[in-house]
């Protein structure tokens, strides 16, 4: 129990910005959130959906993005 008491004491001394970072880190560890309210499972599903959508694309997406950016400059 001393570990929790020491952690609580340290948390009480942190500035608000660092306390928010600790909270986000704890949520990530628990697997409930990645910091923006989205679960890991939802992120994996979204990743698979994007990969599936891009499966038929030829070439490199990164090259297309770079060329589009160069057109704007």
C-alpha positions as protocol buffer text, in pm:
chain_id: "A"
residue {
  index: 1
  type: UNK
  ca { x: 0 y: 0 z: 0 }
}
residue {
  index: 2
  type: UNK
  ca { x: 296 y: 231 z: 51 }
}
residue {
  index: 3
  type: UNK
  ca { x: 355 y: 236 z: -324 }
}
residue {
  index: 4
  type: UNK
  ca { x: 4 y: 369 z: -391 }
}
residue {
  index: 5
  type: UNK
  ca { x: 39 y: 627 z: -116 }
}
residue {
  index: 6
  type: UNK
  ca { x: 369 y: 746 z: -262 }
}
residue {
  index: 7
  type: UNK
  ca { x: 216 y: 760 z: -610 }
}
residue {
  index: 8
  type: UNK
  ca { x: -81 y: 963 z: -484 }
}
residue {
  index: 9
  type: UNK
  ca { x: 153 y: 1203 z: -305 }
}
residue {
  index: 10
  type: UNK
  ca { x: 356 y: 1249 z: -623 }
}
residue {
  index: 11
  type: UNK
  ca { x: 40 y: 1300 z: -830 }
}
residue {
  index: 12
  type: UNK
  ca { x: -81 y: 1567 z: -590 }
}
residue {
  index: 13
  type: UNK
  ca { x: 242 y: 1759 z: -649 }
}
residue {
  index: 14
  type: UNK
  ca { x: 228 y: 1751 z: -1030 }
}
residue {
  index: 15
  type: UNK
  ca { x: 125 y: 2052 z: -1239 }
}
residue {
  index: 16
  type: UNK
  ca { x: -202 y: 2011 z: -1429 }
}
residue {
  index: 17
  type: UNK
  ca { x: -39 y: 1950 z: -1769 }
}
residue {
  index: 18
  type: UNK
  ca { x: 178 y: 1667 z: -1636 }
}
residue {
  index: 19
  type: UNK
  ca { x: -119 y: 1524 z: -1447 }
}
residue {
  index: 20
  type: UNK
  ca { x: -315 y: 1505 z: -1774 }
}
residue {
  index: 21
  type: UNK
  ca { x: -25 y: 1321 z: -1937 }
}
residue {
  index: 22
  type: UNK
  ca { x: -14 y: 1072 z: -1651 }
}
residue {
  index: 23
  type: UNK
  ca { x: -389 y: 1013 z: -1684 }
}
residue {
  index: 24
  type: UNK
  ca { x: -357 y: 948 z: -2059 }
}
residue {
  index: 25
  type: UNK
  ca { x: -67 y: 711 z: -1995 }
}
residue {
  index: 26
  type: UNK
  ca { x: -266 y: 518 z: -1734 }
}
residue {
  index: 27
  type: UNK
  ca { x: -561 y: 487 z: -1973 }
}
residue {
  index: 28
  type: UNK
  ca { x: -330 y: 356 z: -2243 }
}
residue {
  index: 29
  type: UNK
  ca { x: -181 y: 99 z: -2008 }
}
residue {
  index: 30
  type: UNK
  ca { x: -525 y: -21 z: -1907 }
}
residue {
  index: 31
  type: UNK
  ca { x: -619 y: -52 z: -2274 }
}
residue {
  index: 32
  type: UNK
  ca { x: -927 y: 163 z: -2237 }
}
residue {
  index: 33
  type: UNK
  ca { x: -807 y: 453 z: -2442 }
}
residue {
  index: 34
  type: UNK
  ca { x: -523 y: 577 z: -2659 }
}
residue {
  index: 35
  type: UNK
  ca { x: -549 y: 927 z: -2525 }
}
residue {
  index: 36
  type: UNK
  ca { x: -829 y: 1057 z: -2744 }
}
residue {
  index: 37
  type: UNK
  ca { x: -1113 y: 840 z: -2619 }
}
residue {
  index: 38
  type: UNK
  ca { x: -1073 y: 565 z: -2879 }
}
residue {
  index: 39
  type: UNK
  ca { x: -1012 y: 211 z: -2758 }
}
residue {
  index: 40
  type: UNK
  ca { x: -729 y: -2 z: -2892 }
}
residue {
  index: 41
  type: UNK
  ca { x: -981 y: -241 z: -3043 }
}
residue {
  index: 42
  type: UNK
  ca { x: -1146 y: 44 z: -3235 }
}
residue {
  index: 43
  type: UNK
  ca { x: -805 y: 162 z: -3358 }
}
residue {
  index: 44
  type: UNK
  ca { x: -718 y: -186 z: -3484 }
}
residue {
  index: 45
  type: UNK
  ca { x: -1052 y: -212 z: -3662 }
}
residue {
  index: 46
  type: UNK
  ca { x: -1004 y: 128 z: -3823 }
}
residue {
  index: 47
  type: UNK
  ca { x: -651 y: 34 z: -3930 }
}
residue {
  index: 48
  type: UNK
  ca { x: -774 y: -288 z: -4092 }
}
residue {
  index: 49
  type: UNK
  ca { x: -1053 y: -98 z: -4267 }
}
residue {
  index: 50
  type: UNK
  ca { x: -807 y: 154 z: -4413 }
}
residue {
  index: 51
  type: UNK
  ca { x: -567 y: -122 z: -4520 }
}
residue {
  index: 52
  type: UNK
  ca { x: -853 y: -301 z: -4692 }
}
residue {
  index: 53
  type: UNK
  ca { x: -961 y: 18 z: -4870 }
}
residue {
  index: 54
  type: UNK
  ca { x: -606 y: 84 z: -4993 }
}
residue {
  index: 55
  type: UNK
  ca { x: -536 y: -276 z: -5095 }
}
residue {
  index: 56
  type: UNK
  ca { x: -630 y: -212 z: -5457 }
}
residue {
  index: 57
  type: UNK
  ca { x: -418 y: 102 z: -5494 }
}
residue {
  index: 58
  type: UNK
  ca { x: -110 y: 76 z: -5713 }
}
residue {
  index: 59
  type: UNK
  ca { x: 219 y: 243 z: -5624 }
}
residue {
  index: 60
  type: UNK
  ca { x: 312 y: 417 z: -5302 }
}
residue {
  index: 61
  type: UNK
  ca { x: 62 y: 638 z: -5122 }
}
residue {
  index: 62
  type: UNK
  ca { x: 348 y: 832 z: -4964 }
}
residue {
  index: 63
  type: UNK
  ca { x: 482 y: 926 z: -5309 }
}
residue {
  index: 64
  type: UNK
  ca { x: 140 y: 1055 z: -5411 }
}
residue {
  index: 65
  type: UNK
  ca { x: 113 y: 1264 z: -5095 }
}
residue {
  index: 66
  type: UNK
  ca { x: 460 y: 1411 z: -5145 }
}
residue {
  index: 67
  type: UNK
  ca { x: 387 y: 1501 z: -5506 }
}
residue {
  index: 68
  type: UNK
  ca { x: 57 y: 1665 z: -5408 }
}
residue {
  index: 69
  type: UNK
  ca { x: 238 y: 1874 z: -5147 }
}
residue {
  index: 70
  type: UNK
  ca { x: 501 y: 1978 z: -5400 }
}
residue {
  index: 71
  type: UNK
  ca { x: 226 y: 2097 z: -5634 }
}
residue {
  index: 72
  type: UNK
  ca { x: 105 y: 2337 z: -5364 }
}
residue {
  index: 73
  type: UNK
  ca { x: 447 y: 2492 z: -5308 }
}
